[in-house]
Amino acid sequence: MRISVLKGFGRIFPLLVLTMMHPVTAHACSACYGEPDSPVSKGLTWAISALIGVVLSVLGGVIAFFVHASRQAARLEHAETEQVLVPQN
C-alpha cells in the first residue's frame, strides 16, 4: 500500500513543481485589494483578529493543561519519595 502511494506521489510531484514555477500574476481578493478604510476591510481585520484570539486561547488551554499535568506528576513523585514511615503502636 505504501509503495503505491509513493509511486503516485512520484508521478504527481513533477506536475506540482511545474505548476508552482508557472509565471502567473497573483491576484488579491476584492476585500484585500480594495480601499483600506472601507467597512469590508475593517470587518476583515476584526474577523482575522477574532480568529487569532480563538486560536491563541485554545493553544493557551492546551499549554496550561500540560503544565498542570507536569506539576501534578512532579508533586506526586515528590510525595512518594519523601514519604515518612509512621511507627505503628
Backbone as a ProteinNet text record, in pm:
[ID]
protein_1_A
[PRIMARY]
MRISVLKGFGRIFPLLVLTMMHPVTAHACSACYGEPDSPVSKGLTWAISALIGVVLSVLGGVIAFFVHASRQAARLEHAETEQVLVPQN
[TERTIARY]
83.2	0	87.2	190	274.4	353.7	397.9	475.9	389.5	264.1	177.4	152.3	145.5	127.9	251.3	369.2	492.6	505.7	462.3	466.5	373.9	255.7	162	217.8	285.9	346.3	457.8	534.4	642.4	590.4	468.5	409.2	352.2	302.5	238.4	340.5	451.4	548.9	600.2	641.6	687.1	578.1	453	342.8	325.8	340.3	331.4	443.7	564.1	678.1	655.9	610.2	585.1	473.6	372.2	263	312.3	397.3	449.3	544	610.8	706	640	512.6	442.5	427.6	474.3	468.8	328.2	253.6	119.1	115.4	51.6	39.9	-58.9	-21.7	-112	-214.4	-338.5	-446.3	-504.1	-519	-580.7	-731.5	-798	-943.8	-994.6	-1122.3	-1177.2	-1173.7	-1183.4	-1178.3	-1037.5	-936.6	-798.2	-746.9	-791.9	-740.7	-806.5	-918	-994.7	-934.8	-1014.8	-973.9	-950.4	-838.9	-808.7	-906.3	-972	-1063.8	-1209.3	-1231.7	-1369.8	-1422.6	-1553.2	-1611.2	-1577	-1560.9	-1526	-1386.1	-1291.8	-1155.4	-1150.5	-1226.5	-1230.2	-1292.5	-1399.3	-1461.9	-1369.1	-1293.5	-1197.9	-1087.8	-1043.1	-941.5	-992.7	-1117.2	-1175.4	-1195.4	-1232.3	-1251.2	-1119.6	-1013.5	-881.7	-837	-859.2	-822.2	-898.7	-1027.1	-1106.9	-1056.6	-1023.2	-971.6	-837.7	-751.5	-623.7	-647	-743.1	-774.9	-825.5	-908.5	-959.6	-846	-761.9	-650.8	-557.2	-523.7	-433.4	-495.2	-624.8	-687.7	-690.3	-713.7	-710.8	-569.3	-471.1	-333.1	-292.8	-339.2	-311.5	-372.2	-492.3	-554.6	-477.9	-429.5	-350.3	-221	-154.4	-30.1	-56.2	-163.2	-196.9	-224.1	-290.7	-316.7	-187	-93.6	30.9	117.9	115.6	188.3	127	-5.3	-73.4	-41.1	-46.9	-17.7	126.6	218.4	359.1	381.5	321.1	335.7	271.4	157.4	88.9	174.2	233.3	318.1	441.7	501.2	618.8	581.6	464.5	420.8	395.6	332.7	307.6	436.5	530.3	659.2	735.5	730.8	797.7	733.6	602.6	533	567.9	588.7	625.3	767.8	859.4	999.4	1021.4	941.9	956.6	861	802	704.8	775.8	723.6	783.5	712.2	790.1	730.3	680.8	555.9	496.7	503	561.5	568.5	428.4	406.4	276.4	285.3	180.3	178.2	129.9
-120	0	125.7	124.6	243.4	268.7	162	177	238.7	198.3	254.9	403.3	444.8	586.7	664.7	609.1	676.4	684.6	581.4	586.7	695.2	705.8	809.6	948.5	965.9	1095.3	1126.1	1024	1043.3	1087.8	1050.1	1092.2	1233.2	1269.3	1399.3	1509.2	1475	1575.9	1664.1	1608.4	1697.6	1793.3	1746.4	1833.5	1948.2	1917.8	2022.9	2124.7	2077.5	2168.7	2258.8	2201.6	2283.1	2384.5	2345.4	2437.4	2553.8	2525.9	2633.2	2726.1	2675.9	2758.4	2836.9	2813.8	2883.2	3031	3121	3263.7	3322.1	3320.4	3376.7	3486.2	3595.1	3705.1	3668.1	3695.4	3668.7	3781.2	3745.5	3842.5	3837.3	3952.4	3958.6	3956	3913.7	3914	4058.7	4077.3	4212.8	4278.4	4200.7	4258.8	4308	4232.5	4272.4	4380.4	4378.4	4470.4	4607.5	4616	4740.5	4846.9	4945.1	5059	5013.3	5055.2	5009.4	5061.4	5172.5	5228.7	5189	5097.5	5057.7	4966.6	4960.7	4873.8	4726.7	4683.3	4543.2	4513.3	4603.7	4583	4585.2	4674.6	4680.1	4553.1	4504.2	4380.1	4261	4257.4	4150.7	4154.3	4274.1	4288.5	4236.3	4269.7	4220.7	4069.5	4016.3	3871.5	3797.1	3847.6	3786.5	3796.2	3911.6	3928.2	3830.7	3811.5	3717.2	3574.5	3537	3402.4	3380.7	3481.3	3469.9	3456.3	3531.7	3521.4	3383.4	3323.7	3188.8	3087	3095	3000.8	3015	3137.8	3157.3	3111	3129.2	3082.8	2930.1	2863.4	2716.5	2665.9	2725.7	2685.4	2713.9	2824.4	2854.5	2750.5	2703.9	2598.6	2468	2432.7	2310.5	2321.6	2435.4	2455.6	2452.1	2515.7	2515.4	2373.7	2291.8	2153.4	2077.2	2090.1	2015.8	2066.6	2196.1	2248.3	2193.3	2191.9	2136.9	1988.4	1912	1768.9	1744.5	1824.4	1809.8	1840.8	1949.3	1984.6	1879.6	1828.3	1726	1599.3	1558.7	1440.2	1460.8	1579.1	1607.5	1608.8	1662.7	1667.3	1526.5	1442.2	1304.6	1224.9	1247	1178.3	1222.5	1351.6	1403.5	1346.1	1334.4	1280.1	1133.6	1057.4	916.9	900.3	985.8	972.5	1027	1120.7	1182.4	1123.6	1011.8	952.8	908.9	954.9	924.1	804.4	710.2	592.9	629.8	604.5	635.4	509.4	518.9	398.6	358	227.9	176.4	131.7	153.9	115.2	-24.3
0	0	0	86.7	98.7	-28.4	-94.6	-216.9	-327.2	-334.9	-438.6	-414.7	-286.8	-256.2	-298.8	-271.9	-312	-464	-534.9	-680.9	-733.7	-672.4	-713	-688	-573.5	-542.9	-641.2	-681.8	-778.7	-913.8	-945.6	-1072.6	-1064.1	-946.7	-930.9	-900.5	-836.3	-793	-908	-1021.7	-1130.9	-1177.6	-1179	-1217.7	-1117.9	-987.9	-886.3	-901.3	-927.7	-944.8	-1066.4	-1175.3	-1294.8	-1270.4	-1195.9	-1165.8	-1081.5	-984.1	-898	-973.4	-1074.4	-1148.8	-1261.4	-1287.1	-1394.1	-1357.9	-1443.7	-1410	-1427.7	-1320.4	-1321.1	-1216	-1248.8	-1154.3	-1045.7	-922.3	-810.4	-801.4	-781.3	-770.3	-629.5	-569.5	-437.8	-452.2	-343.6	-347.2	-340.6	-367.4	-371.7	-233.8	-127.6	7.4	40.3	-0.4	31.3	-63.2	-185.4	-286.5	-278.6	-210.1	-207.6	-117.8	-87.9	-5.4	139.3	201.5	337.4	443.6	418.7	517.6	493.4	400.9	372.5	484.2	501.2	604.1	584.4	460.4	435.1	488.7	464	513.1	665.4	726.8	872.9	930.1	865.6	910.1	896.2	786.2	765.3	870.5	905.9	1010.4	1143.7	1178.8	1304	1301.2	1186.1	1174.1	1193.4	1133.3	1149.2	1294.2	1357.1	1498.1	1587.5	1558.5	1637.9	1620.6	1498.9	1475.1	1543.9	1540.1	1610.1	1760.1	1813.6	1955.9	1993.6	1910.3	1938.5	1935.2	1834.4	1823.5	1942.7	1980.5	2094.1	2225.1	2243	2366.9	2373.8	2262.4	2262	2288.6	2224	2249.5	2393.5	2448.7	2588.7	2681.2	2650.5	2730.2	2723.3	2604.4	2589.5	2668	2660.5	2735	2884.5	2929.2	3071.7	3121	3039.5	3079.4	3098.4	3002.7	3014.6	3129.2	3155.2	3271.4	3399.4	3407.4	3525.3	3543.2	3434.6	3442.8	3485	3434.3	3470.4	3617.8	3666.5	3808.1	3897.8	3857.6	3936.1	3944	3832.7	3831.5	3918.4	3911.8	3994.6	4142.2	4174.2	4313.4	4367.7	4287.1	4330.1	4343.6	4252.2	4260.7	4385.1	4415.1	4534.5	4660.3	4661.6	4777.5	4798.6	4692.5	4705.6	4756.7	4712.3	4754.8	4895.2	4937.6	5069.7	5172.8	5141.8	5233.7	5360.9	5472	5602.4	5660	5711.3	5772.9	5912.3	5936	6064.6	6151.4	6273.1	6359.4	6403.8	6402.9	6446	6590.6	6665.4	6808.1	6824.8
[MASK]
+++++++++++++++++++++++++++++++++++++++++++++++++++++++++++++++++++++++++++++++++++++++++

